[in-house]
């Protein structure tokens, strides 16, 4: 029974990693101007590789990544940059 509990705990941690990679991939693709769905799909299908791929994909010209930076709201809001 103890071995079955260890396998279950590891499966839970792997599932958390899988879901976290989908969340991060979705966030990155949205910030780079491609929408949330492509990042969610790559995060779910490619697991840990999904967010790494989105870090390598170039951002679109008028994306939040270019205007506000990769994290948070940045120093300027979207209305101030226009």
Secondary structure, DSSP 8 states (H G I E B T S, - for coil): -HHHHHHHHHHHHHHHHHHHHHHHHHHHHHHTTS-HHHHHHHHHHHTHHHHHHHHHS---TTSHHHHH-SSSS-SS-HHHH-
